Amino acid sequence: MTQEDKKLLLQDLSARLSYGVIVSTPKGNGHLCTINQTIFGNEYGVNIEATKRDNFNDNECDIKPYLCPISSMTKKETKELFKEIGFEFTCNTWRIPAHYNYEFAKQIKGIPTITNVEFVKMIDWLNAHHFDYRGLIEKGLAIAVTEENNPYKE
């Protein structure tokens, strides 16, 4: 794993820490519970079982989070995300809040602009629902959640 990949994975895992992200380790799957920065790199604490906790150093092993591809987002999840950032869905159309700059949106082919607060809400929602918005799956830094391989379903 390159230093750039390690940095990207650390940034992503740090943002997901409070959302119960499950990671794959050589000793098994578990919930990521801590990330410590040491003089030797980063150390990841993972609760693999209720009574077993292991620590992994980024030089010792690959820790890969289980993430959902954005392409797997359902219509229901899309509606939930849009509602989270303030869009309202009625009669099969989205009502976009009045504070959007429609003239600018027309110039960029109809893509509405969102505020910083809405952007943060969107990222928080994607983290909470374990979606891969950084392309970690394609880089081999995360494991794609599928119907057959979903550690989040109990």
Backbone as CSV, one residue per row, in Angstrom:
resi,resn,N_x,N_y,N_z,CA_x,CA_y,CA_z,C_x,C_y,C_z
1,MET,0.856,-1.174,0.000,0.000,0.000,0.000,0.905,1.240,0.000
2,THR,0.620,2.172,-0.875,1.424,3.388,-0.961,1.110,4.325,0.209
3,GLN,1.987,5.274,0.454,1.746,6.276,1.497,0.471,7.067,1.188
4,GLU,0.249,7.372,-0.084,-0.958,8.106,-0.484,-2.217,7.294,-0.170
5,ASP,-2.169,5.983,-0.441,-3.306,5.110,-0.126,-3.534,5.032,1.382
6,LYS,-2.442,4.934,2.154,-2.568,4.896,3.616,-3.218,6.170,4.140
7,LYS,-2.805,7.308,3.582,-3.364,8.592,4.007,-4.853,8.665,3.668
8,LEU,-5.222,8.244,2.457,-6.621,8.257,2.040,-7.467,7.348,2.931
9,LEU,-6.962,6.154,3.215,-7.692,5.216,4.073,-7.838,5.769,5.489
10,LEU,-6.779,6.379,6.020,-6.838,6.978,7.358,-7.872,8.092,7.410
11,GLN,-7.895,8.958,6.407,-8.880,10.040,6.362,-10.292,9.476,6.340
12,ASP,-10.500,8.455,5.522,-11.832,7.883,5.396,-12.255,7.180,6.681
13,LEU,-11.381,6.335,7.226,-11.731,5.612,8.451,-11.957,6.560,9.621
14,SER,-11.186,7.630,9.694,-11.369,8.605,10.774,-12.751,9.234,10.715
15,ALA,-13.228,9.532,9.513,-14.554,10.139,9.360,-15.671,9.151,9.690
16,ARG,-15.404,7.869,9.532,-16.430,6.841,9.755,-16.413,6.247,11.165
17,LEU,-15.437,6.614,11.965,-15.228,5.980,13.268,-16.481,5.973,14.138
18,SER,-17.216,7.060,14.173,-18.394,7.134,15.049,-19.636,6.461,14.455
19,TYR,-19.528,5.908,13.245,-20.692,5.310,12.580,-20.684,3.783,12.594
20,GLY,-19.800,3.173,13.361,-19.804,1.719,13.493,-19.323,0.988,12.251
21,VAL,-18.298,1.524,11.592,-17.781,0.877,10.391,-17.160,-0.466,10.764
22,ILE,-17.440,-1.463,9.940,-16.879,-2.798,10.127,-15.717,-2.956,9.163
23,VAL,-14.600,-3.479,9.687,-13.418,-3.665,8.870,-13.013,-5.136,8.840
24,SER,-12.340,-5.493,7.762,-11.767,-6.824,7.621,-10.313,-6.743,8.044
25,THR,-9.869,-7.701,8.868,-8.471,-7.783,9.299,-8.010,-9.234,9.108
26,PRO,-6.720,-9.491,9.186,-6.248,-10.874,9.094,-6.797,-11.776,10.206
27,LYS,-7.211,-11.186,11.326,-7.740,-11.976,12.443,-9.263,-12.062,12.433
28,GLY,-9.910,-11.465,11.457,-11.370,-11.516,11.363,-11.971,-10.136,11.184
29,ASN,-13.282,-10.105,11.033,-14.014,-8.839,10.895,-14.346,-8.290,12.268
30,GLY,-14.409,-6.948,12.354,-14.792,-6.341,13.609,-15.091,-4.869,13.437
31,HIS,-15.640,-4.275,14.479,-15.944,-2.842,14.473,-14.674,-2.060,14.796
32,LEU,-14.380,-1.074,13.971,-13.260,-0.183,14.248,-13.651,0.673,15.436
33,CYS,-12.839,0.665,16.492,-13.213,1.413,17.702,-12.234,2.523,18.058
34,THR,-10.979,2.434,17.596,-10.018,3.501,17.878,-9.028,3.638,16.730
35,ILE,-8.508,4.838,16.596,-7.368,5.095,15.712,-6.407,5.962,16.518
36,ASN,-5.199,5.474,16.696,-4.173,6.219,17.428,-3.013,6.514,16.497
37,GLN,-2.522,7.724,16.553,-1.330,8.049,15.795,-0.136,7.924,16.724
38,THR,0.848,7.162,16.291,2.053,6.952,17.081,3.248,7.435,16.265
39,ILE,4.414,7.384,16.863,5.605,7.796,16.118,5.934,6.796,15.001
40,PHE,5.362,5.616,15.081,5.617,4.593,14.069,4.560,4.546,12.978
41,GLY,3.537,5.348,13.094,2.454,5.329,12.106,1.115,5.403,12.798
42,ASN,0.165,4.668,12.286,-1.171,4.658,12.862,-1.475,3.275,13.401
43,GLU,-2.193,3.249,14.523,-2.604,1.993,15.123,-4.121,1.974,15.166
44,TYR,-4.692,0.877,14.706,-6.147,0.740,14.633,-6.598,-0.290,15.657
45,GLY,-7.529,0.098,16.516,-8.125,-0.835,17.462,-9.410,-1.370,16.872
46,VAL,-9.543,-2.688,16.872,-10.714,-3.333,16.274,-11.300,-4.324,17.275
47,ASN,-12.595,-4.190,17.561,-13.306,-5.166,18.379,-13.754,-6.293,17.463
48,ILE,-13.033,-7.425,17.526,-13.329,-8.541,16.637,-14.434,-9.408,17.219
49,GLU,-14.449,-9.558,18.518,-15.526,-10.261,19.215,-15.864,-9.442,20.447
50,ALA,-16.937,-9.806,21.104,-17.343,-9.051,22.295,-16.237,-9.026,23.342
51,THR,-15.442,-10.085,23.418,-14.399,-10.162,24.448,-12.990,-10.080,23.875
52,LYS,-12.860,-9.855,22.595,-11.530,-9.849,21.971,-11.303,-8.565,21.192
53,ARG,-10.252,-7.851,21.565,-9.879,-6.635,20.857,-8.450,-6.786,20.372
54,ASP,-8.201,-6.392,19.137,-6.856,-6.440,18.586,-6.449,-5.065,18.096
55,ASN,-5.163,-4.817,18.137,-4.594,-3.587,17.605,-3.748,-3.932,16.391
56,PHE,-3.870,-3.120,15.372,-3.136,-3.346,14.136,-2.405,-2.070,13.758
57,ASN,-1.199,-2.236,13.314,-0.368,-1.134,12.882,-0.443,-1.060,11.361
58,ASP,-0.404,0.153,10.758,-0.534,0.188,9.315,0.619,-0.444,8.585
59,ASN,1.679,-0.777,9.261,2.773,-1.486,8.609,2.604,-3.001,8.701
60,GLU,1.730,-3.464,9.589,1.572,-4.901,9.821,0.531,-5.564,8.931
61,CYS,-0.544,-4.881,8.651,-1.631,-5.573,7.956,-2.495,-4.605,7.181
62,ASP,-3.292,-5.190,6.335,-4.288,-4.401,5.610,-5.598,-4.437,6.384
63,ILE,-6.115,-3.274,6.683,-7.447,-3.152,7.250,-8.304,-2.568,6.157
64,LYS,-9.374,-3.270,5.823,-10.250,-2.809,4.751,-11.673,-2.663,5.279
65,PRO,-12.245,-1.478,5.141,-13.636,-1.309,5.574,-14.592,-1.952,4.573
66,TYR,-15.731,-2.375,5.086,-16.821,-2.834,4.223,-17.649,-1.611,3.864
67,LEU,-17.715,-1.286,2.576,-18.440,-0.107,2.113,-19.375,-0.461,0.974
68,CYS,-20.429,0.323,0.860,-21.418,0.137,-0.206,-21.042,1.004,-1.412
69,PRO,-21.037,0.416,-2.601,-20.803,1.249,-3.787,-21.933,2.265,-3.937
70,ILE,-21.603,3.464,-4.374,-22.633,4.491,-4.607,-23.676,3.967,-5.592
71,SER,-23.227,3.184,-6.574,-24.148,2.660,-7.592,-25.196,1.718,-7.011
72,SER,-24.983,1.231,-5.789,-25.963,0.332,-5.170,-27.031,1.073,-4.374
73,MET,-26.957,2.413,-4.329,-27.932,3.190,-3.565,-29.322,3.000,-4.168
74,THR,-30.272,2.635,-3.334,-31.643,2.399,-3.792,-32.401,3.722,-3.921
75,LYS,-33.568,3.671,-4.561,-34.402,4.875,-4.664,-34.820,5.356,-3.277
76,LYS,-35.118,4.411,-2.399,-35.511,4.768,-1.032,-34.371,5.501,-0.325
77,GLU,-33.139,5.004,-0.478,-31.991,5.658,0.147,-31.731,7.026,-0.471
78,THR,-31.909,7.130,-1.789,-31.729,8.420,-2.457,-32.728,9.435,-1.920
79,LYS,-33.974,9.020,-1.754,-34.994,9.916,-1.190,-34.621,10.333,0.230
80,GLU,-34.135,9.383,1.010,-33.743,9.680,2.393,-32.589,10.683,2.421
81,LEU,-31.612,10.491,1.540,-30.474,11.413,1.460,-30.932,12.805,1.053
82,PHE,-31.746,12.896,0.016,-32.221,14.199,-0.446,-33.046,14.893,0.630
83,LYS,-33.852,14.112,1.342,-34.645,14.693,2.424,-33.731,15.224,3.529
84,GLU,-32.648,14.494,3.803,-31.685,14.911,4.827,-31.076,16.280,4.515
85,ILE,-30.853,16.561,3.230,-30.241,17.849,2.884,-31.276,18.918,2.545
86,GLY,-32.559,18.604,2.764,-33.573,19.645,2.660,-34.423,19.639,1.406
87,PHE,-34.268,18.640,0.547,-35.134,18.543,-0.628,-36.427,17.853,-0.204
88,GLU,-37.528,18.217,-0.800,-38.803,17.570,-0.494,-39.301,16.847,-1.734
89,PHE,-39.778,15.624,-1.539,-40.278,14.822,-2.652,-41.795,14.754,-2.577
90,THR,-42.457,15.303,-3.582,-43.920,15.247,-3.636,-44.351,14.992,-5.067
91,CYS,-45.308,14.140,-5.241,-45.898,13.858,-6.556,-44.820,13.560,-7.605
92,ASN,-43.882,12.706,-7.273,-42.820,12.272,-8.180,-41.893,13.382,-8.662
93,THR,-41.835,14.495,-7.953,-40.880,15.556,-8.296,-40.219,16.058,-7.011
94,TRP,-39.029,16.583,-7.170,-38.315,17.147,-6.034,-38.573,18.641,-5.970
95,ARG,-38.915,19.130,-4.794,-39.021,20.569,-4.589,-37.710,21.023,-3.984
96,ILE,-36.998,21.825,-4.755,-35.695,22.297,-4.322,-35.895,23.595,-3.540
97,PRO,-35.251,23.729,-2.389,-35.431,24.933,-1.570,-35.124,26.219,-2.332
98,ALA,-35.746,27.291,-1.909,-35.672,28.578,-2.609,-34.280,29.197,-2.603
99,HIS,-33.430,28.827,-1.684,-32.118,29.475,-1.600,-31.135,29.008,-2.678
100,TYR,-31.521,28.070,-3.508,-30.634,27.614,-4.576,-30.549,28.643,-5.694
101,ASN,-29.400,28.755,-6.278,-29.159,29.691,-7.363,-29.527,29.010,-8.687
102,TYR,-30.756,29.236,-9.135,-31.253,28.551,-10.331,-30.529,28.973,-11.606
103,GLU,-30.135,30.226,-11.719,-29.429,30.673,-12.918,-28.082,29.964,-13.037
104,PHE,-27.372,29.854,-11.928,-26.102,29.139,-11.939,-26.339,27.665,-12.251
105,ALA,-27.389,27.090,-11.678,-27.707,25.684,-11.925,-27.968,25.433,-13.408
106,LYS,-28.642,26.364,-14.089,-28.887,26.219,-15.526,-27.574,26.216,-16.298
107,GLN,-26.640,27.070,-15.889,-25.348,27.159,-16.573,-24.552,25.871,-16.453
108,ILE,-24.697,25.182,-15.338,-23.954,23.927,-15.181,-24.866,22.725,-15.422
109,LYS,-25.769,22.882,-16.370,-26.653,21.811,-16.846,-27.604,21.291,-15.779
110,GLY,-28.154,22.193,-15.003,-29.231,21.832,-14.097,-28.820,21.220,-12.773
111,ILE,-27.541,21.152,-12.485,-27.114,20.585,-11.214,-27.256,21.654,-10.139
112,PRO,-28.103,21.447,-9.145,-28.274,22.477,-8.123,-27.038,22.586,-7.242
113,THR,-26.736,23.788,-6.816,-25.643,23.973,-5.873,-26.186,23.754,-4.472
114,ILE,-25.320,23.306,-3.573,-25.756,23.104,-2.196,-24.856,23.910,-1.272
115,THR,-25.375,24.227,-0.119,-24.618,25.016,0.853,-23.613,24.113,1.576
116,ASN,-22.673,24.740,2.286,-21.694,23.982,3.060,-22.369,23.089,4.096
117,VAL,-23.385,23.608,4.748,-24.097,22.834,5.769,-24.751,21.609,5.145
118,GLU,-25.376,21.794,3.986,-26.022,20.667,3.309,-24.990,19.641,2.846
119,PHE,-23.839,20.130,2.393,-22.769,19.232,1.959,-22.288,18.372,3.123
120,VAL,-22.089,18.986,4.278,-21.658,18.240,5.459,-22.713,17.215,5.854
121,LYS,-23.984,17.598,5.815,-25.061,16.647,6.120,-25.035,15.467,5.158
122,MET,-24.758,15.746,3.884,-24.706,14.684,2.881,-23.552,13.732,3.181
123,ILE,-22.367,14.250,3.481,-21.212,13.406,3.793,-21.474,12.591,5.062
124,ASP,-22.058,13.226,6.078,-22.391,12.495,7.309,-23.358,11.356,7.015
125,TRP,-24.368,11.607,6.169,-25.338,10.568,5.821,-24.643,9.434,5.072
126,LEU,-23.783,9.768,4.117,-23.063,8.734,3.359,-22.177,7.905,4.285
127,ASN,-21.514,8.544,5.250,-20.690,7.811,6.227,-21.553,6.908,7.094
128,ALA,-22.666,7.429,7.580,-23.551,6.659,8.463,-24.132,5.435,7.762
129,HIS,-24.302,5.533,6.444,-24.864,4.419,5.672,-23.783,3.631,4.931
130,HIS,-22.527,3.911,5.246,-21.367,3.155,4.768,-21.207,3.161,3.248
131,PHE,-21.452,4.309,2.609,-21.262,4.426,1.164,-19.835,4.889,0.854
132,ASP,-19.275,4.338,-0.196,-17.923,4.669,-0.642,-17.979,5.819,-1.635
133,TYR,-17.713,7.028,-1.165,-17.719,8.199,-2.039,-16.293,8.633,-2.397
134,ARG,-15.284,7.911,-1.934,-13.891,8.243,-2.235,-13.256,7.292,-3.255
135,GLY,-13.998,6.285,-3.707,-13.454,5.331,-4.675,-12.506,4.312,-4.059
136,LEU,-12.686,4.012,-2.768,-11.804,3.055,-2.098,-11.969,1.638,-2.629
137,ILE,-13.186,1.273,-3.006,-13.426,-0.078,-3.519,-12.616,-0.297,-4.798
138,GLU,-12.691,0.660,-5.715,-11.969,0.531,-6.983,-10.460,0.487,-6.781
139,LYS,-9.957,1.131,-5.726,-8.520,1.146,-5.450,-8.064,-0.099,-4.683
140,GLY,-9.017,-0.973,-4.311,-8.672,-2.160,-3.545,-8.448,-1.882,-2.067
141,LEU,-8.901,-0.713,-1.599,-8.713,-0.331,-0.196,-9.942,-0.616,0.663
142,ALA,-11.022,-1.087,0.042,-12.255,-1.416,0.766,-12.903,-2.620,0.099
143,ILE,-13.785,-3.265,0.833,-14.518,-4.430,0.337,-15.952,-3.999,0.051
144,ALA,-16.427,-4.319,-1.130,-17.791,-3.933,-1.529,-18.817,-4.755,-0.767
145,VAL,-19.790,-4.065,-0.190,-20.919,-4.723,0.453,-21.883,-5.158,-0.644
146,THR,-22.273,-6.419,-0.588,-23.259,-6.962,-1.531,-24.350,-7.649,-0.716
147,GLU,-25.380,-8.118,-1.393,-26.446,-8.860,-0.688,-25.870,-10.087,0.018
148,GLU,-24.941,-10.765,-0.649,-24.351,-11.990,-0.091,-23.263,-11.695,0.950
149,ASN,-22.673,-10.521,0.860,-21.536,-10.173,1.710,-21.822,-8.850,2.418
150,ASN,-22.718,-8.883,3.401,-23.103,-7.668,4.100,-22.976,-7.870,5.615
151,PRO,-21.846,-7.455,6.181,-21.664,-7.639,7.621,-22.538,-6.725,8.471
152,TYR,-23.196,-5.724,7.850,-24.040,-4.793,8.612,-25.425,-5.360,8.882
153,LYS,-25.827,-6.359,8.110,-27.136,-6.992,8.365,-26.968,-8.027,9.442
154,GLU,-27.832,-7.975,10.411,-27.737,-8.926,11.527,-28.830,-9.943,11.453
